Amino acid sequence: MRSLPLPLLLLGAVLLVAAMLPEGAAAKWTAVNPNGGVVQQVGRFAVIVYDLAHRAGLTYVGVARGETEEAVGGGTIYRLVVAAATPDGSRAQYECLVWGVPASSLSTWKLRRFRKIAMA
């Protein structure tokens, strides 16, 4: 007898768990204090990672607003609006989406989205 490949087994397990959740059990976004220590660290992380990847010359200024959601499978998703300055001194706001596990090592954090939304 041949066994199913691991990806198919994992997909089946995810579908089974999703089917058992009650309707409307989707995670909900919760507003966060933009001045909180963890939120500031997440915002700084997003700007640094984006800048390292794109060499945009951005400098972190601060977090304007944000919210979190518990991620399926663990961790927390942070949806933040961060302010950053360019080398010429102009500022803009960026929406970023970061996934991570608070109090974990830096290697477990992921920048999922970073896009310009407005001039500050």
For each residue, the residues with C-beta under 8 A, 3 or more apart:
1:
2:
3:
4: 8 9 12
5: 8 9
6: 9 10
7: 10 11
8: 4 5 11 12
9: 4 5 6 12 13
10: 6 7 13 14
11: 7 8 14 15
12: 4 8 9 15 16
13: 9 10 16 17
14: 10 11 17 18
15: 11 12 18 19
16: 12 13 19 20
17: 13 14 20 21
18: 14 15 21
19: 15 16
20: 16 17
21: 17 18 25
22: 25
23:
24:
25: 21 22
26:
27: 69 70 71 72
28: 69
29: 67 68 69 79
30: 67 68 69
31: 65 66 67
32: 36 39 66 67 68 78
33: 36 39
34: 39 40 62 63 64 65 66 80
35: 39 40 63
36: 32 33 39 40
37: 40 41
38: 41 42 102
39: 32 33 34 35 36 42 43 63 66 78 80
40: 34 35 36 37 43 44 62 63
41: 37 38 44 45
42: 38 39 45 46 63 66 78 80 98 100 109
43: 39 40 46 47 60 62 63 66 80 82 96
44: 40 41 47 48 60
45: 41 42 48 49 98 106 109 111
46: 42 43 49 50 80 82 94 96 98 111 114
47: 43 44 50 51 58 59 60 82 84 94 96
48: 44 45 51 52 60
49: 45 46 52 53 111 114
50: 46 47 53 54 56 58 94 96 111 114
51: 47 48 54 55 56 57 58
52: 48 49 55
53: 49 50
54: 50 51
55: 51 52
56: 50 51 86
57: 51 86 87
58: 47 50 51 84 85 86
59: 47 84 85 86
60: 43 44 47 48 82 84
61: 82 83 84 85 91 120
62: 34 40 43 82 83
63: 34 35 39 40 42 43 66 80 81 82 83
64: 34 81 82 83 93
65: 31 34 80 81
66: 31 32 34 39 42 43 63 78 79 80 81
67: 29 30 31 32 78 79
68: 29 30 32 76 77 78 79
69: 27 28 29 30 76 77 79
70: 27 75 76 77
71: 27 74 75 76 77 99
72: 27
73:
74: 71 101
75: 70 71 99 100 101 108
76: 68 69 70 71 99 100 101 102
77: 68 69 70 71 97 98 99 112
78: 32 39 42 66 67 68 96 97 98 99 100
79: 29 66 67 68 69 95 96 97
80: 34 39 42 43 46 63 65 66 95 96 98
81: 63 64 65 66 93 94 95 96 117
82: 43 46 47 60 61 62 63 64 93 94 96
83: 61 62 63 64 91 92 93 94 120
84: 47 58 59 60 61 91 92 94
85: 58 59 61 89 90 91
86: 56 57 58 59 89 90 91 92
87: 57
88:
89: 85 86
90: 85 86 119
91: 61 83 84 85 86 119 120
92: 83 84 86 116 117 118 119 120
93: 64 81 82 83 116 117 118 119 120
94: 46 47 50 81 82 83 84 114 115 116 117
95: 79 80 81 113 114 115 117
96: 43 46 47 50 78 79 80 81 82 111 113 114 115
97: 77 78 79 111 112 113 114
98: 42 45 46 77 78 80 109 110 111 112
99: 71 75 76 77 78 109 110 112
100: 42 75 76 78 104 108 109 110
101: 74 75 76 104 108 109
102: 38 76
103:
104: 100 101 108 109
105: 108
106: 45 109
107:
108: 75 100 101 104 105
109: 42 45 98 99 100 101 104 106
110: 98 99 100
111: 45 46 49 50 96 97 98 114
112: 77 97 98 99
113: 95 96 97
114: 46 49 50 94 95 96 97 111
115: 94 95 96
116: 92 93 94
117: 81 92 93 94 95
118: 92 93
119: 90 91 92 93
120: 61 83 91 92 93
